[in-house]
Amino acid sequence: MRRALWASAAALLAAVGVLAYVGFTREPDAGTAAPPAHTAKITKGTLTATEKVDGTLGFGDPVTVTGRLPGTITGLPAEGSTIRRGEAMYRVDGHPVVLFYAGAPFYRVLKPGDEGGDVTAFEANLAALGYKGFTADDSYTGATADAVRDWQHDLSLPETGTVELGRVVVAPDAVRVGEVKAHLADPSTGPILQWTGSTRLVTVQLDVTRQRLAAVGATARVELPDDTEVDGKIAAIGAVATASVQNNQTKVTVDVTISVADQGRLGTLDAAPVSVTLVSEQRANVLIVPVNALVALAEGGYGLQIVDSGATVRTVAVKTGLFASGNVEISGAGLEEGLIVGVAG
């Protein structure tokens, strides 16, 4: 008997919960004279559903610089410093190893007569640094060698007109020095330091089952440890999935990189765990009402109480679409933006 009473009570509580969510059950009608105590308007716009995932604020994955010039390390940068095009990354035998911007490393000594993409990249950097008298193309000419001698003179290097292998380190843009691995007086042909990009970004290790949440160019919302929220944009999605074991379960993820245009909003944090809100689904140009405007209909489905002029009320059936942030997409005959509907108090 006691078990039956408990079951009846549980059923009653479940029924109350449903009614609290969708109002009350009734049949569609032509009109009544009992206006609801609370109302809202049907609006038209974009409805967005979101999901939160964990992320990490930082400067991205580090890249290790390995020295190629034989000699002794005589100068190293400070960790956390920023190095830009043409500046010294470290020094060997008192001479600088400089940073140029390029997508691929220089793999050979560059000299007159050479041609190729590495020549193009090198000459583009010389031109960007203000050196003149040559054409920035894919041919290393005598004019290029003259410009190189000017560049070597400015760096207090031997003015040979050729570029030694290892004299230049490349990166896509300015870099931030991470861990310095070498020490002064160490041989210069081992690991020297690590660098990252100089701009902070957010990395999310996104479960492959949730890849629908990520699209390059899509907006994202980053929540910092102090609850500050910053706008971001998905800049890149990794093409390689990585498996890891967590709590005896294998998790497969892809890296999603989120850029933050307003770096000032990130404060002084160099690294921190963050929460990232990603868009899971979106409906544009749809009719929207609060979820608590829905009423459950006796024959099934949902309806709305439409409050007409003169305070008459009629119940109409509606089709529901996306639910998000306490609102719901609706459609149905006779529905339009601006109509007043009853909502549960």
Long-range contacts (C-beta under 8 A, 24 or more apart in sequence): 18-296, 19-296, 20-344, 21-291, 21-292, 21-294, 22-291, 22-292, 22-294, 22-295, 22-296, 22-302, 23-292, 23-293, 23-294, 23-295, 23-296, 23-305, 23-342, 23-343, 23-344, 24-295, 24-296, 25-295, 25-296, 25-297, 25-298, 26-295, 26-297, 26-298, 26-303, 26-315, 27-297, 27-298, 27-299, 27-315, 28-297, 28-303, 28-314, 28-315, 28-316, 28-317, 29-314, 29-315, 30-314, 31-308, 31-312, 31-313, 31-314, 32-312, 32-313, 32-314, 33-311, 33-312, 33-313, 34-313, 35-307, 35-311, 35-312, 35-313, 35-342, 36-305, 36-307, 36-313, 36-342, 36-343, 37-345, 38-342, 38-343, 38-344, 38-345, 39-307, 39-340, 39-341, 39-342, 39-343, 40-289, 40-290, 40-293, 40-340, 40-341, 40-343, 41-337, 41-338, 41-339, 41-340, 41-341, 42-287, 42-288, 42-289, 42-330, 42-335, 42-336, 42-337, 42-338, 42-339, 42-340, 42-341, 43-287, 43-288, 43-289, 43-337, 44-285, 44-286, 44-287, 44-288, 44-337, 45-284, 45-285, 45-286, 45-288, 46-282, 46-283, 46-284, 46-285, 46-286, 47-282, 47-283, 47-286, 47-288, 47-321, 47-322, 47-324, 47-325, 47-327, 47-328, 47-329, 48-279, 48-281, 48-282, 48-283, 48-324, 48-325, 49-279, 49-280, 49-281, 49-282, 49-322, 49-323, 49-324, 49-325, 50-221, 50-277, 50-278, 50-279, 50-280, 50-324, 50-325, 51-210, 51-213, 51-277, 51-278, 51-280, 52-275, 52-276, 52-277, 52-278, 53-204, 53-206, 53-210, 53-213, 53-275, 53-276, 53-278, 54-204, 54-205, 54-273, 54-274, 54-275, 54-276, 55-202, 55-203, 55-204, 55-222, 55-258, 55-273, 55-274, 55-275, 55-276, 56-202, 56-203, 56-204, 56-271, 56-272, 56-273, 56-274, 57-200, 57-201, 57-202, 57-222, 57-224, 57-266, 57-269, 57-271, 57-272, 57-273, 57-274, 58-196, 58-200, 58-201, 58-202, 58-203, 58-270, 58-271, 59-176, 59-178, 59-196, 59-197, 59-198, 59-199, 59-200, 59-201, 59-270, 59-271, 60-196, 60-197, 60-201, 60-203, 60-257, 61-196, 62-178, 62-179, 62-194, 62-195, 62-196, 63-171, 63-194, 63-195, 63-196, 64-181, 64-191, 64-193, 64-194, 65-89, 65-90, 65-169, 65-191, 65-192, 65-193, 65-194, 65-195, 66-189, 66-190, 66-191, 66-192, 67-92, 67-97, 67-166, 67-182, 67-187, 67-188, 67-189, 67-190, 67-191, 67-192, 68-165, 68-166, 68-189, 69-97, 69-164, 69-165, 69-166, 69-167, 69-188, 69-189, 70-187, 70-188, 70-189, 71-187, 71-188, 72-185, 72-186, 72-187, 72-188, 73-182, 73-183, 73-184, 73-185, 73-186, 73-187, 73-188, 73-192, 74-184, 74-185, 75-184, 76-180, 76-182, 76-183, 76-184, 76-192, 76-193, 77-177, 77-180, 77-193, 78-177, 78-180, 79-177, 79-178, 79-179, 79-180, 80-176, 80-177, 80-270, 81-176, 81-177, 82-174, 82-175, 82-176, 82-177, 82-198, 83-174, 83-175, 83-176, 83-177, 83-195, 84-174, 85-125, 85-128, 85-129, 85-174, 86-125, 86-129, 89-169, 89-175, 89-192, 89-193, 89-195, 90-182, 90-192, 90-193, 92-188, 93-188, 95-155, 95-156, 95-157, 96-155, 96-157, 97-166, 97-167, 97-168, 97-169, 98-155, 98-167, 98-168, 98-169, 99-168, 99-169, 99-170, 99-171, 99-175, 100-125, 100-168, 100-169, 100-170, 101-125, 101-128, 101-170, 101-171, 101-172, 101-173, 102-170, 102-171, 102-172, 103-170, 103-172, 104-170, 105-169, 105-170, 106-163, 106-165, 106-168, 106-170, 107-165, 108-165, 109-162, 109-163, 109-164, 109-165, 110-140, 110-162, 110-163, 111-140, 111-145, 111-161, 111-162, 111-163, 112-140, 112-141, 112-142, 112-144, 112-145, 112-161, 112-162, 113-140, 114-139, 114-140, 115-139, 115-140, 119-144, 121-170, 122-163, 122-168, 126-151, 171-195, 172-197, 173-197, 173-198, 174-198, 199-259, 199-263, 200-260, 200-263, 200-266, 200-269, 200-270, 201-235, 201-257, 201-258, 201-259, 201-260, 202-232, 202-257, 202-258, 202-260, 202-274, 202-276, 203-255, 203-256, 203-257, 203-258, 204-255, 204-256, 204-258, 204-276, 205-242, 205-253, 205-254, 205-255, 205-256, 206-253, 206-254, 206-255, 206-256, 207-251, 207-252, 207-253, 208-241, 208-252, 208-253, 208-254, 211-237, 211-254, 212-280, 213-278, 213-279, 213-280, 214-254, 214-256, 214-278, 218-278, 218-279, 219-279, 220-258, 220-276, 220-277, 220-278, 220-279, 221-276, 221-277, 222-258, 222-260, 222-274, 222-275, 222-276, 222-277, 223-274, 223-275, 223-276, 223-277, 224-266, 224-267, 224-269, 224-272, 224-274, 225-269, 225-272, 225-273, 225-274, 226-267, 228-265, 228-267, 230-260, 230-262, 230-265, 230-266, 231-260, 231-261, 231-262, 232-258, 232-259, 232-260, 232-261, 232-276, 233-258, 233-259, 233-261, 234-258, 234-278, 235-259, 281-322, 281-324, 282-322, 283-321, 283-322, 283-329, 286-321, 286-322, 286-329, 286-330, 286-331, 287-329, 287-330, 287-331, 287-335, 287-336, 287-337, 288-327, 288-328, 288-329, 288-330, 289-327, 289-328, 289-330, 289-341, 289-343, 290-326, 290-327, 290-328, 290-343, 291-323, 291-326, 291-327, 291-328, 292-343, 292-344, 293-341, 293-342, 293-343, 293-344, 294-318, 294-320, 294-328, 304-330, 304-335, 304-341, 304-342, 305-341, 305-342, 306-339, 306-340, 306-341, 307-340, 307-341, 307-342, 313-342
